[in-house]
Amino acid sequence: MPLALATLAGDLQAVTATLRASTVAVETGRHGIGSGIAWDDARTFVTNAHVARGTRVALRAGDGRRIAGEVVARDEGRDLALVVADAPLDGVRAIVAAPPAAIVPGALVFALGHPLGIPDAVTAGVLHGLGPAPGFLPLPPAVRARRWLAADVHLAPGNSGGPLADATGRVLGLNTMIVGGIALAVPIADVARFVRAAA
């Protein structure tokens, strides 16, 4: 393998390892499986409200360890939920949030989650930008008007609540939906505001 490709492969593996250490599966019984991110310790996690539909969920780390957690806050309008685990999920690391300057249209981005039950699947794409959802997408006006990160990464059921990250593994946003082939994620700054308000 040429040196440049070997270096790139090593870099991608490092980014994937970083994201896997901060991402959990969120299991909700009959509602299925989604994803979530570790926020500031091994007990506080953020996912989508449409993933954590009830008051209790199970969190599963990449090595298979599970812990139950309580949904302590939700914002249905922004599709966010805060989960506190019953005990620390040791070995899980808090995300590193990307600064606003990292949101650069055309940047390489990665999504990690559990699409269709496939554990820790990673997809890559290009960031389109930050702002209202494109007008051609079939979304209610109030949803379209919110700030979204838009990217061409492939998402499937199970990716919801997982990280959208830059090429260094810093988290740009929380993947929420794919509409018309475009992935939309809640910007990490909005996630941080939600967590602060819930504290």
C-alpha positions in Angstrom: 0.0 0.0 0.0 1.4 3.4 -0.9 2.6 5.5 2.1 0.0 8.2 1.6 -2.9 5.6 1.6 -1.4 3.8 4.6 -1.2 7.1 6.5 -4.8 8.0 5.5 -6.0 4.6 6.6 -4.3 5.0 9.9 -5.8 8.4 10.4 -9.3 7.1 9.7 -8.9 4.2 12.1 -7.8 6.7 14.8 -10.9 8.9 14.2 -13.1 5.8 14.3 -11.6 4.6 17.6 -12.1 8.1 19.1 -15.8 8.2 18.1 -16.4 4.6 19.2 -15.1 5.4 22.7 -17.7 8.2 23.0 -20.7 6.5 21.4 -23.2 4.1 22.9 -26.1 2.2 21.6 -29.4 3.3 23.1 -31.8 0.4 23.5 -35.4 1.0 24.1 -37.1 -2.4 24.0 -39.9 -2.6 21.5 -38.9 0.8 20.1 -35.6 -0.6 18.8 -32.1 0.8 18.9 -30.5 4.2 18.4 -27.3 5.9 19.3 -26.1 8.4 21.9 -22.9 10.3 22.9 -21.2 10.5 26.2 -21.3 14.2 27.3 -19.1 15.1 30.3 -18.6 11.9 32.2 -19.4 8.2 32.2 -23.0 8.8 33.3 -24.4 11.6 31.2 -25.4 10.9 27.7 -27.3 12.7 24.9 -29.5 11.2 22.2 -32.5 12.1 20.2 -35.9 12.4 21.8 -37.4 10.2 19.2 -34.9 7.5 20.2 -35.4 7.7 24.0 -39.2 7.7 23.9 -39.8 6.4 27.4 -38.4 7.2 30.8 -35.9 4.3 30.9 -33.4 3.1 28.4 -30.4 0.8 28.3 -27.0 2.1 27.2 -24.6 -0.4 25.6 -20.9 0.4 25.2 -18.8 -0.9 22.3 -17.5 -3.9 24.3 -21.1 -5.1 25.0 -21.4 -3.8 28.6 -24.9 -2.5 29.4 -26.3 -0.1 32.0 -29.8 1.2 32.5 -30.4 4.9 32.5 -33.2 7.4 33.2 -34.3 10.0 30.7 -34.1 13.2 32.8 -34.8 15.9 30.2 -36.1 16.2 26.7 -36.7 18.8 24.1 -39.2 17.5 21.5 -38.9 20.5 19.4 -35.1 20.1 19.0 -35.4 16.3 19.2 -32.9 16.0 22.1 -33.0 13.9 25.3 -30.6 13.7 28.2 -30.0 10.3 29.9 -28.3 9.7 33.2 -27.0 6.2 33.7 -27.7 4.4 37.0 -24.0 3.9 37.4 -20.8 5.0 35.5 -20.3 3.1 32.2 -16.5 2.8 32.8 -14.3 3.1 29.8 -16.6 5.4 27.9 -15.0 8.8 27.2 -16.7 12.2 26.9 -16.9 13.6 23.4 -14.6 16.5 22.3 -16.9 19.2 20.9 -15.7 21.0 17.8 -15.5 24.8 17.9 -17.7 26.9 15.6 -14.6 27.5 13.3 -14.6 23.7 12.5 -17.9 24.0 10.6 -16.5 24.5 7.1 -18.6 23.7 4.0 -16.8 21.0 2.0 -15.0 19.5 5.1 -14.8 15.7 5.4 -17.2 14.4 8.1 -18.0 11.1 9.7 -21.1 9.6 11.2 -21.0 6.8 13.7 -23.9 4.8 15.0 -25.8 1.5 14.9 -27.7 1.6 11.5 -30.1 -1.3 11.1 -28.6 -2.9 14.2 -25.0 -3.0 12.7 -22.8 -2.0 15.7 -20.4 0.9 15.4 -20.8 1.5 11.7 -19.0 4.5 10.2 -19.9 6.4 7.1 -18.1 9.4 5.6 -19.2 12.3 3.5 -18.9 16.1 3.0 -20.4 18.8 5.1 -22.7 21.1 3.2 -23.0 23.8 5.9 -24.9 25.2 8.9 -28.3 26.9 8.6 -32.0 26.3 7.9 -32.7 23.0 6.1 -32.9 23.4 2.3 -36.2 24.6 1.1 -36.9 21.7 -1.2 -36.9 19.2 1.7 -40.3 18.0 2.7 -40.2 19.3 6.3 -42.7 21.4 8.3 -41.7 25.1 8.1 -40.9 25.3 11.8 -38.5 22.3 11.5 -37.0 23.6 8.3 -36.3 27.0 9.9 -34.2 25.6 12.7 -30.4 25.5 12.5 -29.1 22.3 11.1 -25.8 20.8 10.0 -26.4 19.3 6.5 -24.1 16.7 5.1 -24.2 13.9 2.5 -23.3 11.1 4.9 -25.5 8.0 4.7 -27.8 7.6 7.7 -30.2 4.8 8.4 -32.5 3.9 11.4 -30.1 3.4 14.3 -27.8 6.3 13.4 -30.1 8.7 15.2 -28.4 10.3 18.2 -24.9 9.4 17.1 -22.1 11.9 16.4 -21.3 13.8 13.2 -17.6 14.5 13.5 -14.8 16.2 11.7 -11.6 14.5 10.5 -10.0 14.8 13.9 -12.8 13.2 15.8 -14.3 16.4 17.3 -18.1 16.2 17.3 -19.9 18.8 15.2 -23.4 17.7 15.9 -25.9 15.0 16.8 -27.3 13.1 13.8 -31.1 13.3 13.7 -32.6 12.4 10.4 -32.1 12.0 6.7 -34.5 13.8 4.3 -34.3 13.7 0.6 -30.9 12.1 0.8 -29.5 14.8 3.0 -28.4 14.1 6.6 -29.4 16.7 9.2 -27.7 17.0 12.6 -28.4 19.2 15.6 -25.3 21.5 15.9 -23.2 20.7 19.0 -23.6 24.3 20.3 -27.4 23.7 20.4 -26.8 20.4 22.2 -24.6 22.1 24.8 -27.3 24.7 25.5 -29.9 21.9 26.0 -27.6 20.2 28.4 -26.9 23.4 30.4 -30.6 24.2 30.6 -31.3 20.7 31.9 -28.7 20.8 34.6 
